[in-house]
Amino acid sequence: MALPFELRLTLLVLSSIFIPIACKLFIVLIWKPLAIQSCFKKQGIGGPQRHLLHGSMQEMMSLEQEAINKPIEGFSHDIASRVLPAYHKWSKRYGELFLYWVGTEPRFCVTDADMIREMLKTKFGLFTKDDPIPALKALLGKGLVLATDEKWVEHRRVINPAFHVDRLKGMTKAMASCTISMLSTWTDEEKELEVHEQLKQLTADIIAQTAFGSSYREGKEVFTAQEELILMAIASFGDISVPGLQYLPTKRNRQLWKLEKRARDNLKFIINSRIRSAVKAGGFGDDLLGMMMESSRGEDGRMSMSLNEIMDECMTFFFAGHETTANLLTWAMFLLSIYPDWQTKLRQEVMDLCGRGTPDADMLGKLKLTNMFLMETLRLYPPVLLMLRKTAKELKLGNVLIPKDVTITLPILMVHRKPEYWGEDADEFNPLRFSQGLSRAGKHPNAMMPFSFGPRVCVGQSFAMMEGKLVLAMILQRYSFSLSPGYKHAPFRLLTLRPQFGLPILLQPVHV
């Protein structure tokens, strides 16, 4: 018996909706993952078991939760099992090349320096950036770190002049002024001090001053919003991606939108103020924002970057400019606290070259031991632990064929510790390994990459190193320090590498 017309029409409509959805789900959840697994398996590459929806995330999150509950005994620098526990375990079980899954997204872990060089140098144009989670996009904007293709080329062209070494030299006075302000709150008597939070506030002050000049206070509001966005990004890391969920007014999304709006409203106020005053002032200013806007202005007076694009870049370099440098300084002070002989060496170098006066850019450039020490700090405790790139097409890295749309993970921390590149003392502190320069420090010239390398090398590298040297030099001029007995050695990945319980130190004024 024939079905009624209305029922047949309803079934036809439902089938036209649900059959495409079912086909899409079959492709995403079953066919494509099996095809990718088969491709890697044929090449002898395995990995942890894949769950239909969460991939390898359940095991990864379980290992990370277990790791953060166990501080490291003593002051060992062998920290991979705590801060990258899944990568540490899987590399031992499956080899240095393995496939794992974040939800339905395939990720291929690579620690081979030759393959990394291909990826970041010779074949960098064959990779793209995956869409970040909403909290990370709100934190960084769509600036250089996340930009791809022509947009990245244009933004890099505009931003490069702002971070030229000659222009950065003029910023040492602002950096020193902020550092003096922090040190004025320290005491002339021996005392205990938690320095990690202070260094975060200091580097936020420095980037606010050097990036936004007289709009410093509005710039600091961006810092406070970004601190909360970091926590939101971490909280959403293990979530299963549901298409369209980022547009729903959930409690988390409303808070995310509120924080992003607060940061961007402050940036919009700063940028519009510059535009209004540019004619009278004869330019946009000589801070980082002003130089970026000047570089963006064409001969016809029009800006090549939109207001939103300028705000994106401000979000990016404000986060990168304070978060990573604060962690570099924190781990530097930790290492100087447990290696007092190096603290003495660096203080003597600073006194010989700078005396007790404020270091300038030329003096900082001559601090060779300090530079070696900071490079070893970056090797053992890199602020950024992972880099991700996504294949834009099927390609080969080394002898491995990698399908399109596979995200490649570079665990920087683990590459920095491979005995093949750094010798049997790879987990030991030895700044002298950098005595012949960066490219000769290890057995492979590309085994050190705290700022990445190749065309997408961090544009703020010189800024960060200059700031790190200056702040460290000014602290060493005034204080000696050691770890507080209450310190727990618990490096912790919270987007960047931080001390989980802070860095309490014992300060003692230096009298010369």
Secondary structure, 3 states (H helix, E strand, C coil): CCCCHHHHHHHHHHHHHHHHHHHHHHHHHHHHHHHHHHHHHHCCCCCCCCECCCECHHHHHHHHHHHHCCCCCCCCCCCHHHHCHHHHHHHHHHCCCEEEEECCEEEEECCCHHHHHHHHHHCHHHEECCCCCHHHHHHHCCCCCCCCHHHHHHHHHHHHHHHCHHHHHCCHHHHHHHHHHHHCCCCCCCEEEEHHHHHHHHHHHHHHHHHHHHHHHHHHHHHHHHHHHHHHHHHCCCCCCCCCHHHCCCHHHHHHHHHHHHHHHHHHHHHHHHHHHHHHHCCCCCCHHHHHHHHHECCCCCECCCHHHHHHHHHHHHHHHHHHHHHHHHHHHHHHHHCHHHHHHHHHHHHHHHCCCCCCHHHHHCCHHHHHHHHHHHHHCCCCCEEEEEECCCEEECCEEECCCCEEEEEHHHHCCCHHHHCCCCCCCCHHHHCCCCCCCCCCCCCCCCCCCCCCCCCCHHHHHHHHHHHHHHHHHHEEEEECCCCCCCEEECCCEEECCCCEEEEEECCC
